[in-house]
């Protein structure tokens, strides 16, 4: 892993508006839900606004292991790590946007509003050319040679 792979992973995350957060339910099942993505902080932690009395908080408090999934045109990122619930009014204010009001109509001072801090441990990304012609060339090359088209995209696993 190079520093540039880590930087690329975070750049890819920053470009996606919605992350799929998966936590473990008390009975051991998986629960995935969309969360509005925030930019990572300088230490690499990823933050989300959520409800103090919601399923995210109860699941993370019971078992902090979680995963995040991101997808955009030609880009896919998976991150696994640990979550912590944080009640920090200053950070909530810094992350607040008018779009958040759709989920938190009482505003950033809502006492039920808290933060989920995700500390990533491992990340992996896949990028593919957005242009259909590049994908078609890879497909044709694979069909003609009988070998996997491994030169039409990029895949890296990154320790975070």
C-alpha positions as CSV (number, residue, x, y, z in Angstrom):
1,X,0.0,0.0,0.0
2,X,1.2,3.4,-0.8
3,X,0.2,6.8,0.6
4,X,-1.3,7.6,-2.7
5,X,-3.5,4.5,-2.5
6,X,-4.8,5.8,0.8
7,X,-5.3,9.3,-0.6
8,X,-7.1,7.9,-3.6
9,X,-9.5,5.8,-1.4
10,X,-10.5,8.9,0.6
11,X,-10.9,11.0,-2.6
12,X,-13.2,8.4,-4.0
13,X,-15.2,8.4,-0.7
14,X,-15.4,12.2,-0.7
15,X,-17.0,12.1,-4.1
16,X,-19.9,9.9,-3.1
17,X,-23.0,11.5,-1.5
18,X,-24.5,8.4,0.2
19,X,-22.8,5.6,2.0
20,X,-24.4,2.3,2.9
21,X,-23.7,1.6,6.5
22,X,-23.9,-2.0,7.7
23,X,-24.0,-2.8,11.4
24,X,-24.7,-6.0,13.4
25,X,-28.1,-6.5,14.9
26,X,-28.3,-7.9,18.5
27,X,-29.4,-11.3,17.1
28,X,-26.3,-11.4,14.8
29,X,-28.0,-10.3,11.6
30,X,-26.7,-7.5,9.3
31,X,-28.6,-4.2,9.0
32,X,-27.6,-2.0,6.0
33,X,-29.0,1.5,5.6
34,X,-28.1,4.7,3.6
35,X,-26.3,7.5,5.4
36,X,-25.5,11.0,4.1
37,X,-21.7,11.0,3.6
38,X,-19.4,13.5,5.3
39,X,-15.8,14.2,4.3
40,X,-13.2,12.3,6.4
41,X,-11.3,14.3,9.0
42,X,-7.5,14.8,8.9
43,X,-7.0,11.6,10.9
44,X,-9.1,9.5,8.5
45,X,-12.2,9.1,10.7
46,X,-15.5,9.3,8.8
47,X,-18.4,11.0,10.5
48,X,-22.2,10.7,10.2
49,X,-25.1,12.4,11.8
50,X,-27.6,10.0,13.4
51,X,-30.2,9.5,16.1
52,X,-29.2,8.8,19.7
53,X,-32.2,6.5,20.1
54,X,-32.0,4.9,16.7
55,X,-30.9,1.5,15.4
56,X,-27.4,2.8,14.4
57,X,-26.6,3.9,17.9
58,X,-28.0,0.8,19.6
59,X,-26.2,-1.5,17.2
60,X,-22.9,0.3,17.4
61,X,-23.1,0.5,21.2
62,X,-23.6,-3.3,21.3
63,X,-21.0,-4.1,18.7
64,X,-18.8,-1.4,17.2
65,X,-17.7,-3.5,14.1
66,X,-19.3,-2.1,10.9
67,X,-18.8,-1.6,7.2
68,X,-19.4,1.2,4.7
69,X,-20.1,0.8,1.1
70,X,-19.8,3.5,-1.6
71,X,-20.8,3.3,-5.2
72,X,-20.7,5.9,-8.0
73,X,-20.3,5.7,-11.8
74,X,-17.3,3.4,-12.3
75,X,-16.2,3.6,-8.6
76,X,-16.8,1.2,-5.7
77,X,-15.3,1.5,-2.2
78,X,-15.7,-0.8,0.8
79,X,-14.5,0.1,4.2
80,X,-14.5,-1.9,7.5
81,X,-13.8,-0.5,10.9
82,X,-15.2,0.4,14.3
83,X,-17.8,2.9,15.2
84,X,-18.3,5.1,18.3
85,X,-21.2,7.3,19.2
86,X,-20.1,10.8,20.1
87,X,-22.2,13.6,21.5
88,X,-20.2,16.7,20.5
89,X,-22.3,19.8,19.8
90,X,-19.4,21.7,18.2
91,X,-18.7,18.9,15.7
92,X,-22.4,18.5,15.0
93,X,-22.6,22.2,14.2
94,X,-19.5,21.9,12.0
95,X,-21.0,19.0,10.0
96,X,-24.6,20.4,9.9
97,X,-26.1,21.3,6.5
98,X,-29.5,22.3,5.5
99,X,-30.0,18.9,3.8
100,X,-29.7,17.3,7.3
101,X,-32.8,19.2,8.3
102,X,-34.9,16.7,6.3
103,X,-33.9,14.0,8.8
104,X,-33.5,16.3,11.9
105,X,-36.3,18.9,11.6
106,X,-35.5,20.2,15.1
107,X,-32.1,21.3,13.8
108,X,-28.6,20.9,15.0
109,X,-29.6,21.5,18.7
110,X,-31.9,18.4,18.6
111,X,-31.0,16.5,21.8
112,X,-31.5,13.2,19.9
113,X,-28.9,14.2,17.3
114,X,-25.5,12.5,17.8
115,X,-22.5,11.6,15.7
116,X,-21.2,8.2,14.5
117,X,-17.5,8.3,14.3
118,X,-16.1,5.5,12.0
119,X,-12.5,4.7,12.4
120,X,-11.6,2.7,9.3
121,X,-9.2,-0.2,9.5
122,X,-9.3,-1.7,6.0
123,X,-10.5,-0.2,2.7
124,X,-10.7,-1.5,-0.8
125,X,-11.6,0.3,-4.0
126,X,-12.4,-0.6,-7.5
127,X,-12.4,1.9,-10.4
128,X,-13.4,1.4,-13.9
129,X,-13.4,3.7,-16.9
130,X,-16.6,5.6,-17.3
131,X,-16.5,5.5,-21.1
132,X,-18.4,2.5,-22.6
133,X,-15.8,2.2,-25.4
134,X,-13.0,1.4,-22.8
135,X,-15.3,-1.2,-21.2
136,X,-16.1,-2.7,-24.6
137,X,-12.4,-2.9,-25.6
138,X,-11.7,-4.9,-22.3
139,X,-14.7,-7.2,-23.0
140,X,-13.6,-7.9,-26.6
141,X,-10.0,-8.5,-25.5
142,X,-11.2,-11.0,-22.9
143,X,-13.4,-12.8,-25.4
144,X,-10.6,-13.0,-28.0
145,X,-7.8,-14.1,-25.6
146,X,-9.9,-16.2,-23.2
147,X,-8.3,-14.4,-20.3
148,X,-9.7,-12.1,-17.7
149,X,-9.8,-8.4,-18.6
150,X,-7.7,-7.1,-15.7
151,X,-6.4,-4.0,-17.4
152,X,-9.6,-2.1,-17.6
153,X,-9.8,-1.0,-14.0
154,X,-7.9,-0.6,-10.8
155,X,-8.4,-2.5,-7.5
156,X,-6.4,-1.8,-4.3
157,X,-6.7,-3.0,-0.7
158,X,-5.6,-0.4,1.7
159,X,-4.7,-0.6,5.4
160,X,-6.1,2.5,7.1
